[in-house]
Amino acid sequence: MTDKLTPLRERIDAIDAQILDLLSQRGRIAQQVGHVKAETDAPVFRPEREAQVLRGVAERNPGPLKNQDVQTIFREVMSACRALEKRVTVAYLGPAGTFSEQAVYQQFGSAVEGLPCASIDEVFRSTEAGTADFGVVPVENSSEGAINRTLDLMLATTTVISGEVSIPVHHSLMTKTGSMEGVGVVCAHSQALAQCQVWLNLHHPNVERRAVASNAEAAVMASQDATIAAIASEMAGEQYGLGVVQAHIQDDPHNRTRFVVIGTLQTNPSGRDRTSLVLAVPNTAGAVYKLLAPLATHGVSMTRFESRPARIGTWEYYFYVDVEGHRQDAPVARALEELHHNAAFFKLLGSYPVGL
Ligand SMILES: O=C(O)C(=O)C[C@]1(C(=O)O)C=C[C@@H](O)C=C1
């Protein structure tokens, strides 16, 4: 067996040497890109370019490696090259171990400076103030719907959407000891409690449920007190030394959360983009129907429609609309112009590459 392995390992060594040489060449070119960008103060992170590179490797992938795996490798390669230009700082809802942190690494790779924040509000503040280059905030969950605080802050702040990333959300019930003996309360973010309510009703109907700022905070609390159980990701459980009572307790096995990357960067077209906007019309019969007519006229597909009560002002609701395409694509540009003209309120939140 050793005789058969040795020549194969020698070939792997030779290929690794070539890969390393090519990675170094790529890194040196990224440094040159960094110098060119520094001359014009151009942005280092270019989500549309990264999306094109990742889509390209999946299209050209000859196998046997899976598309998802080659994309993970190339995401890390770009992340490391980007860090040679500048290490990007990204604010997210902390502490470390939250799904928001996972979303940061999924989008930016691991060569990034994560800035954990205490609330979604603080993520927006850090991004607006320039303490962080970007922020990553949850915008909708497949079981629970919109994250209202994010929608409200998209409206109230000057940040724009530069990208999106969606990750599977699997919740585990965890305690210090790995058992529920002596546990009187289950802590988690209110969204996580809602996403596990059927399971909790069935298995622990008499244990108090307490909403806290984040699942990771619940994990910290459980790590300090054996009478508290936490619902969080297993990653958070590992981080805070918890034992798993039961894994995958979310009511929907396909539970996912979509996050958006917020910042000041207007992203260029990538070839497969989405545009997000907020609209309002006076509350009269047929007004919303008429408002949205330009989308149909110009053949632009709507992928999301969400309403939020307007707490002040003349209009009753704000409508959060996502459409397929980039604001610079001709049909989208024409539809947006008409929407802007018809709406009593219009705010373009951004055009950005569709997540992988
Ligand atoms: O093409 C660029 O603008 C680069 O800076 C290079 C590169 C890459 O490594 O491929 C790195 C960072 C950008 O976000 C996009 C791509």
Ligand as a Chemical Component Dictionary entry (heavy atoms), coordinates in Angstrom:
data_LIG
# 
_chem_comp.id                   LIG 
_chem_comp.type                 NON-POLYMER 
_chem_comp.pdbx_formal_charge   0 
_chem_comp.three_letter_code    LIG 
# 
loop_
_chem_comp_atom.comp_id 
_chem_comp_atom.atom_id 
_chem_comp_atom.alt_atom_id 
_chem_comp_atom.type_symbol 
_chem_comp_atom.charge 
_chem_comp_atom.model_Cartn_x 
_chem_comp_atom.model_Cartn_y 
_chem_comp_atom.model_Cartn_z 
_chem_comp_atom.pdbx_ordinal 
LIG O1  O1  O 0 -10.822 42.893 -9.161 1  
LIG C1  C1  C 0 -10.630 43.607 -8.178 2  
LIG O2  O2  O 0 -11.114 44.768 -8.095 3  
LIG C2  C2  C 0 -9.824  43.122 -7.050 4  
LIG O3  O3  O 0 -9.579  43.880 -6.157 5  
LIG C3  C3  C 0 -9.401  41.695 -7.008 6  
LIG C4  C4  C 0 -10.352 40.835 -6.194 7  
LIG C5  C5  C 0 -9.876  39.349 -6.382 8  
LIG O4  O4  O 0 -9.112  38.885 -5.550 9  
LIG O5  O5  O 0 -10.262 38.741 -7.383 10 
LIG C6  C6  C 0 -10.297 41.218 -4.753 11 
LIG C7  C7  C 0 -11.214 42.075 -4.197 12 
LIG C8  C8  C 0 -12.406 42.565 -4.894 13 
LIG O6  O6  O 0 -13.528 42.545 -4.068 14 
LIG C9  C9  C 0 -12.648 41.833 -6.144 15 
LIG C10 C10 C 0 -11.732 40.983 -6.702 16 
# 
loop_
_chem_comp_bond.comp_id 
_chem_comp_bond.atom_id_1 
_chem_comp_bond.atom_id_2 
_chem_comp_bond.value_order 
_chem_comp_bond.pdbx_ordinal 
LIG O1 C1  DOUB 1  
LIG C1 O2  SING 2  
LIG C1 C2  SING 3  
LIG C2 O3  DOUB 4  
LIG C2 C3  SING 5  
LIG C3 C4  SING 6  
LIG C4 C5  SING 7  
LIG C4 C6  SING 8  
LIG C4 C10 SING 9  
LIG C5 O4  DOUB 10 
LIG C5 O5  SING 11 
LIG C6 C7  DOUB 12 
LIG C7 C8  SING 13 
LIG C8 O6  SING 14 
LIG C8 C9  SING 15 
LIG C9 C10 DOUB 16 
# 
